[in-house]
Amino acid sequence: MFKKIILLAAVIATYSFATWDYFGLLQNSQGSFKAGLYYDTDDDWSQMGLRVAARMNVTPQFELSLQGFGYQFWGETDCDACAEGGSGLKDLAIGARFALDPELYLFLDFNLPIGKDKAKGYGTTAPSNHEMYIYAGAQHHKDISSIKGAAYGTEAGLFWGFEHHDRERGLELRLGGEFDYTLPSAPVTLLVGGQFWLRLFKSEYYNGNKDVDLHDDWSNQFKFWLGVSLAATDDISINGQIIARSQDLKKKAKDNGVQIGMEGDALGFVVDVEFKF
């Protein structure tokens, strides 16, 4: 147990704590490490990078995880006037999960905005927007007894972003769910999931004289994914997902072009390998 804590602490500089997924905690002081690539594109814009994560079972009811950290290779738009860039370190999210019972959990995530938040030039997107936030809520998961190998997981939480760069995001409700099915004849799990975010209150920005409301309440974000997980061994799995997301950001002319986005529109994929220890 102590050696595993040392191992996890030794890599804190490269991982992040956060809600790992919608399913059960690790058990028996087990830990895991995950590394992979992500890619997103929308019209002429694209981004790609490396993400790493780790988690560890501290007690039978309590799990810590490190997530979100990594390095973005680029985030840029392909056009004649656009710059090349968008590379740099990503933020570090810190979170924990506590099991009220084997199927119900509480979670708390805290984002440390340590990533690079300066865009290199026109058409580039920085790896971070320098937003510190808290995301808290509950999760529920259950095996489906009528379908051998099937399970679902759900999540509901509130996202509270702190002021950054003279802007403060309105409180958001976030809902998510995933259905997994492990094939009876192979160590392969198929999955499908989605998320819905809803901005409940108006965001604000400082115009140089006073705080001004944006008219972006009821903005929303949808995300859907299809994936597969291959258990190469009991301790190693290879995972892949195709992800599509769509944003509907409410705005008015009186907002003077100021926007606080959610995740935006994109089609992408994630491929990673997870090692348990």
N, C-alpha and C positions, 0 to 999 in steps of 0.2 A: 504494500500500500504506500509506504513512505517513498520508495523508489519511484513509483508511478507519479506521485505528486511532484518529485524533483524533475522527472522527465517532462511533465506538463509545464512546470514553471520555466524550464530551460528554453522553451520555445514560445513564451508569451510574446516576445518581440515580433513573432511572425504569424500569430494566430489571433482570433477574436472570440469573445464570449457572446453567445446569442441563442435564441430559440433554434434548435437544430432541425426538427421536423414536427409533424403532427402525431407522432407515435411514441412508443414507450421509452423509458429511461434505460440506460445501461445498468447492469447489475454487477454485484460482487467486485467492486472497486475497479471495474474495467474502464479503459479509455480508448479513444480512437482518434486518428489523424486523417485528414482528407485534403487532397490537393488536386486542382484541375484547372481547365481553361474555360473561359466564357467568350461568347461573340454575339453581338447584336447589330442589326442593320435596319435602316428605315430610309428608303429612297437613296439619296447620295451620301447619307451619314452612316458611319459604322464605328464600333469600338471593340477592342479585344484585350484580354488580360489574363493574369494568373490569380487564382484565389486559393487560399489555404485556410484550414479550420481544424479545431480540435475540441474534444469534449471528454469529460471524466465523471464517473459516478463517485461522489464523495461519501455519501451514506445511501442506504437502500431507498430513501425517499428524496434525495437531493442530487442534482446534477449541475455541474458548471460546464460551460462551453465557450469557445473562442471562435469567432466567425467574422467574415466580411473583409478581413485584411488581405492584401495582395498587392500586385503591381499591374497597372494598366499600361499596355504597350502603346495603344493609340486611342484617340477619340476625336474624329475629325470628319469634315465634310469634303467630298470630292467636287471641287469647282475651281475655276480659273483664279478667282480672287481669294480663295481660302488658303489658310496656312496649314502646315503639317505639324501635328503635335498631339497634346492631350495625354502624354505619358506621365507616370509618377505613382507614388504610393497611394493606396486606398485607406479609408477609415478603419478603425478598430472598434467593433461592437462587442460589448461585454454583457453577458446575460446568465440567467439561472432558471432552473425549473424545479418545482417542488410538487411531489405527488401527494394529493389528498387521499387517493386510493389508487389501485393499479390502473384505473382507466381515466382518472381525472387529475389534471395538473394546473398549477398556477405558474405563470412565467413573468419575468421582468428582464427587459433588455435595456442597455444603456450604451449609446454610441459616443465614442470619443473621436472628434473630428481632427485626426492627426494626419490625414491625407493631404495631398497637394490640391489646393483649391484655386489656383491661378491658371486660367486658360492661356495658351501660348500665343494665340492670334485669332483672327476672324475665322469662324467655322469650326473651331476646336471646342471640345468639352473636357473640363478638368475631371480627374478621378474623384474629387470630393467637392461638395458645396459648403463645407465648413459648418454644418449644422449639428449641434448637440441635441440628442433627443432621448426620451424615455418611451418605451413601448411595453405595456403591461396588459395582461388578460388571462384567459383560461383556455385549456385544451381538453378535448375528450376524444378517446379512441376506443375501438372495440373490434374484436374478431367477429366475423359474421358466421354464426354457427351453421346456418343452412347452406353455406358455400365454403367448402373446404379450401383453405389457403387464401381466403378473402378477408380484408379488413378495411376499415375506414378511420380517418382521423379528421378532426375539425378544430378550428381556432377562432376566437373572437377577442379583440383587444382594442385599446385606445392608444393612439399615437400622438404624443405631445412634443412638438419641436420648439426648441428655445430660439431666442432672437439671434440672428447672425447676419452680418453685412447689412445692418439696419432693416432687416426683414424678419417677420415672425409668422410662421405657418399656422393656420387655423387648426383646431383639434380635429383629428380624423378617427373615424370608426373603421376597423379593418376586420374582414371576415375571410376565412379560408377553409378549404377542405380538400381531401385527397382520398382516392380509392385505390387500393393495392390488391393485386392478385398474383400469388405465387403458383407457378405451374406445377402440377402433381408429378410430372415426369422429368423435370429439369430444374436446376438451381437458378431459375430465372423469375424475376418479379416484374410484372407489368403494372404501370401506374398512370392515373389520370387525375388532374387536380386543377383548382382554380382559386383565385382571390378576387375580392371586391373591396375597394376602398371608397369611403364617402367622407368628404370634408364637411364637418358639421357647423363650423363657425368661420367667419370671415378672417382672412389673413390680414396682416398690417405691414406697412412700411413707413420709414421715416423720410419725409420729403425735404429735409434740411431745416424745417421749422417746427413740425409737429408730426405725430403719428397719424397716419391716414389709413382708413379701412379700404381693402380691396373688396371687390364684389365677387369673390370666388367660392362662397359657401355653396354647397351641393355639387361641387366639382367631384368627379368620380374617376376611378381607375379600375379596369378589368385586366386580369392576367389568367391565361390558361396554359397548361403544359401536359405533354405526353412523354412518358419516360420508360426506361427499362433498367433493371439492376441485375447484374450477373454475379453470383457468388462464386468466385474462382476457388476459394478455400473457405474454411470456417471463419477466417480472420481477414480476408481480403475480398472486397467487392469492387466491381467496375460499374459506374453509373453514367447514364446519359439522359438528357432531356431536351426536347424541342419546346420553346417557350414563345408565346405570342402575347403581346400586351397592347392595350388601347386606352388612351386618356381623353376625357372630356373635361376640359378646364374652362369653367365659367369666367367670363370677363366682360367689362364694359368700357366704353371709350373714356369715361372719367378716370379709369385706372392708369391713364397715361402710359400704357405699354408695359407697366410693371407686372410681372407674373411670378408666382411661386409654384413651380410645377410639381407633379407627383412623380410618376416613372416614365411618362410619355408613351409614344407609339414605337413598337419595334417587333421584329421577329428575330429569334436567336436560338442558341443552343448552349448547353453546359455539359462538359464531359469531365469526370473526376474519378479518382481511385481512393478508396477508404481502407485504412489499415487499423485493425483493432489490436490493443496490447493489454 
